[in-house]
Amino acid sequence: MSAEKGVTIAIVDEQPIVLRALESRLRAGGFVVEATARTAPDLLEFLRDHAVGVVVMGLPLREDGVSLIRAIQAAAPAVQVVVCNAADEGEPAIAFGAGASAFVEKSGHPDDIVTAVRQTVSRSIFLTPAARRRAAQAKGTPSLTPREREVVSAAADGGTNVEIASQLWITEQTVKYHLSNIYRKLGVANRTEMARYAQRHGLLAGEPRAVARNAGRQPRS
């Protein structure tokens, strides 16, 4: 039995045309689409009474998409979430940080959504760190937030997660979260590759803030 025939899908997108296009493409790819919804509450109501393997979410991450991903995980932890967003609706790092398994750009090839769902449930394509890095570079230098640049600089200086957390006055878990997002944005696999990439592309920020400048404050998450 193929992976497609064993996977059920629910789709949520506020635009009827996009919703129908996603449904048509996934059905053509061999998947069973159990339900479609136009709002987050409608999808969550369906998930309370029905089990699916994958949710394909087209709702913008920059609006209520992130909250929906977390709600899906809370209601059905085994469900994989594949995000399908336009460039102005959200970024892969935001989706992955919320717990999504895959991210597909709406501007991509129509078959990309089928491939993404298939790889989510049955992995058969593995990219080397170099390939991920080249793919990221092909789209231009990724945009890092000021905080992410500080984390890159501190890590490039050899700081451990604990030391970086102390220097930037944030929690160690937040450092891990930032590093995970940075790796995805830059297409690298570890700190060494991140540091080399940052040096080559001028991504290193200034010196990390000293702990003494934050005396008496509590770490922020």
C-alpha positions as a printed NumPy array, in Angstrom:
array([[  0.   ,   0.   ,   0.   ],
       [  1.353,   3.456,  -0.918],
       [  1.799,   6.131,   1.735],
       [ -0.873,   8.251,   0.026],
       [ -3.629,   5.645,   0.371],
       [ -3.028,   5.346,   4.095],
       [ -3.175,   9.073,   4.865],
       [ -6.26 ,  11.205,   5.481],
       [ -6.167,  14.972,   5.183],
       [ -8.107,  18.012,   6.362],
       [ -7.563,  21.348,   4.606],
       [ -8.2  ,  24.837,   5.936],
       [ -7.998,  28.037,   3.891],
       [-10.163,  31.133,   3.99 ],
       [-10.222,  31.521,   0.199],
       [-12.624,  29.119,  -1.573],
       [-10.576,  29.079,  -4.788],
       [ -7.37 ,  28.146,  -2.974],
       [ -9.243,  25.626,  -0.846],
       [-10.665,  23.89 ,  -3.903],
       [ -7.308,  23.967,  -5.702],
       [ -5.545,  22.326,  -2.758],
       [ -8.254,  19.703,  -2.448],
       [ -8.139,  18.909,  -6.164],
       [ -4.357,  18.622,  -6.234],
       [ -4.181,  16.395,  -3.164],
       [ -6.957,  14.108,  -4.403],
       [ -5.165,  13.846,  -7.758],
       [ -2.024,  12.932,  -5.822],
       [ -3.811,   9.943,  -4.313],
       [ -4.645,  11.284,  -0.873],
       [ -8.008,  11.042,   0.875],
       [ -9.335,  14.501,   1.762],
       [-11.716,  14.003,   4.684],
       [-12.766,  17.614,   5.145],
       [-12.236,  21.211,   4.096],
       [-12.789,  24.266,   6.283],
       [-12.565,  28.011,   5.839],
       [-11.926,  28.98 ,   9.453],
       [ -9.829,  27.734,  12.355],
       [-12.868,  27.048,  14.61 ],
       [-14.502,  24.937,  11.891],
       [-11.348,  22.863,  11.483],
       [-10.878,  22.359,  15.227],
       [-14.514,  21.32 ,  15.591],
       [-13.996,  18.675,  12.913],
       [-10.787,  17.417,  14.55 ],
       [-12.577,  16.923,  17.86 ],
       [-14.694,  14.169,  16.348],
       [-12.584,  12.889,  13.468],
       [ -9.013,  11.615,  13.123],
       [ -6.792,  12.663,  10.22 ],
       [ -3.102,  12.2  ,   9.588],
       [ -2.298,  15.602,   8.1  ],
       [ -3.723,  19.11 ,   8.195],
       [ -2.852,  21.339,   5.235],
       [ -3.159,  24.908,   6.477],
       [ -3.401,  27.892,   4.165],
       [ -4.402,  30.448,   6.799],
       [ -1.773,  33.23 ,   7.095],
       [  0.784,  32.622,   9.825],
       [  0.968,  36.357,  10.422],
       [ -2.661,  36.359,  11.535],
       [ -4.103,  33.358,  13.411],
       [ -2.106,  30.605,  11.743],
       [  0.404,  30.145,  14.553],
       [ -2.352,  29.876,  17.152],
       [ -4.11 ,  27.285,  15.005],
       [ -1.007,  25.112,  14.675],
       [ -0.598,  25.091,  18.447],
       [ -4.29 ,  24.359,  18.942],
       [ -4.051,  21.408,  16.546],
       [ -1.088,  20.031,  18.461],
       [ -2.975,  20.363,  21.72 ],
       [ -6.095,  18.677,  20.358],
       [ -4.415,  16.013,  18.217],
       [ -0.658,  15.675,  18.899],
       [ -0.195,  12.967,  16.249],
       [ -1.423,  15.186,  13.394],
       [  1.237,  16.565,  11.051],
       [  0.721,  20.163,   9.89 ],
       [  1.797,  21.293,   6.429],
       [  1.647,  25.068,   5.986],
       [  0.958,  26.587,   2.562],
       [  1.476,  30.361,   2.64 ],
       [  2.24 ,  33.231,   0.3  ],
       [  5.372,  35.332,   0.799],
       [  3.508,  38.026,   2.748],
       [  1.575,  35.56 ,   4.913],
       [  4.434,  33.986,   6.855],
       [  7.9  ,  32.464,   6.791],
       [  9.114,  28.858,   7.191],
       [ 10.868,  29.711,  10.453],
       [  7.604,  30.946,  11.968],
       [  5.801,  27.779,  10.89 ],
       [  8.501,  25.47 ,  12.217],
       [  8.761,  27.4  ,  15.446],
       [  5.041,  26.835,  16.002],
       [  5.386,  23.102,  15.33 ],
       [  4.6  ,  22.626,  11.624],
       [  6.244,  19.707,   9.821],
       [  6.577,  21.305,   6.382],
       [  6.17 ,  24.639,   4.626],
       [  5.168,  25.175,   0.997],
       [  5.095,  28.521,  -0.8  ],
       [  1.88 ,  29.202,  -2.696],
       [  3.967,  30.574,  -5.559],
       [  5.622,  27.189,  -6.062],
       [  4.755,  24.348,  -8.43 ],
       [  1.245,  22.91 ,  -7.905],
       [  2.724,  19.467,  -7.26 ],
       [  4.866,  20.804,  -4.398],
       [  2.006,  20.422,  -1.929],
       [  1.637,  16.746,  -2.844],
       [  5.369,  16.191,  -2.421],
       [  5.413,  18.028,   0.91 ],
       [  2.579,  15.944,   2.345],
       [  4.126,  12.735,   1.042],
       [  7.527,  13.566,   2.536],
       [  5.887,  14.479,   5.838],
       [  4.335,  11.039,   6.248],
       [  6.948,   8.959,   4.426],
       [ 10.367,  10.567,   4.128],
       [ 12.383,   9.563,   1.06 ],
       [ 14.222,  12.778,   0.141],
       [ 17.14 ,  13.921,   2.261],
       [ 19.114,  17.101,   1.518],
       [ 22.707,  17.547,   2.65 ],
       [ 23.519,  20.655,   4.697],
       [ 25.412,  22.007,   1.662],
       [ 22.35 ,  21.592,  -0.536],
       [ 20.151,  23.347,   2.007],
       [ 22.687,  26.162,   2.221],
       [ 22.872,  26.564,  -1.567],
       [ 19.076,  26.598,  -1.764],
       [ 18.926,  29.339,   0.852],
       [ 21.641,  31.338,  -0.913],
       [ 19.822,  31.018,  -4.237],
       [ 16.938,  33.007,  -2.747],
       [ 19.288,  35.723,  -1.536],
       [ 20.713,  36.432,   1.897],
       [ 18.076,  35.523,   4.515],
       [ 16.78 ,  38.247,   6.767],
       [ 17.67 ,  37.784,  10.426],
       [ 16.049,  39.723,  13.239],
       [ 18.279,  41.912,  15.439],
       [ 18.03 ,  39.334,  18.234],
       [ 18.967,  36.507,  15.869],
       [ 22.034,  38.472,  14.761],
       [ 23.06 ,  38.85 ,  18.395],
       [ 22.692,  35.101,  18.911],
       [ 24.743,  34.417,  15.767],
       [ 27.524,  36.731,  16.954],
       [ 27.609,  35.236,  20.442],
       [ 27.636,  31.682,  19.071],
       [ 30.318,  32.553,  16.51 ],
       [ 32.456,  33.791,  19.42 ],
       [ 32.204,  30.308,  20.913],
       [ 29.526,  30.952,  23.498],
       [ 27.507,  28.04 ,  24.831],
       [ 23.731,  28.232,  25.087],
       [ 24.018,  29.003,  28.786],
       [ 26.592,  31.745,  28.161],
       [ 24.555,  33.279,  25.344],
       [ 21.455,  33.289,  27.527],
       [ 23.391,  35.098,  30.239],
       [ 24.93 ,  37.618,  27.823],
       [ 21.638,  38.495,  26.167],
       [ 19.553,  38.148,  29.329],
       [ 17.15 ,  35.635,  27.887],
       [ 16.371,  32.031,  28.792],
       [ 18.387,  29.08 ,  27.512],
       [ 15.24 ,  27.709,  25.853],
       [ 14.868,  30.968,  23.94 ],
       [ 18.464,  30.652,  22.731],
       [ 17.675,  27.167,  21.408],
       [ 14.569,  28.495,  19.699],
       [ 16.549,  31.276,  17.996],
       [ 19.281,  28.886,  16.884],
       [ 16.733,  26.516,  15.377],
       [ 15.169,  29.358,  13.388],
       [ 18.582,  30.648,  12.299],
       [ 19.676,  27.211,  11.044],
       [ 16.52 ,  26.953,   8.945],
       [ 16.839,  30.461,   7.547],
       [ 20.489,  30.044,   6.59 ],
       [ 20.171,  26.44 ,   5.439],
       [ 22.914,  25.193,   7.778],
       [ 23.112,  22.208,  10.1  ],
       [ 25.29 ,  23.342,  13.011],
       [ 27.116,  26.226,  14.695],
       [ 30.266,  25.862,  12.606],
       [ 28.392,  26.175,   9.337],
       [ 26.353,  29.043,  10.779],
       [ 29.486,  30.958,  11.816],
       [ 31.126,  30.491,   8.42 ],
       [ 27.982,  31.588,   6.616],
       [ 27.605,  34.642,   8.849],
       [ 31.218,  35.685,   8.313],
       [ 30.966,  35.354,   4.524],
       [ 27.695,  37.289,   4.311],
       [ 28.3  ,  39.984,   6.924],
       [ 25.58 ,  38.81 ,   9.302],
       [ 27.547,  39.214,  12.499],
       [ 26.158,  41.844,  14.865],
       [ 28.118,  43.94 ,  17.315],
       [ 29.379,  42.714,  20.671],
       [ 26.741,  40.95 ,  22.805],
       [ 25.409,  43.003,  25.66 ],
       [ 27.2  ,  42.37 ,  28.91 ],
       [ 25.403,  40.855,  31.868],
       [ 26.378,  43.841,  34.01 ],
       [ 24.222,  46.119,  31.867],
       [ 21.19 ,  44.048,  32.809],
       [ 21.787,  43.734,  36.516],
       [ 18.603,  43.35 ,  38.504],
       [ 16.479,  42.353,  35.514],
       [ 14.794,  39.011,  34.978],
       [ 15.445,  36.913,  31.834],
       [ 12.833,  37.256,  29.135],
       [ 11.445,  34.239,  27.33 ]])
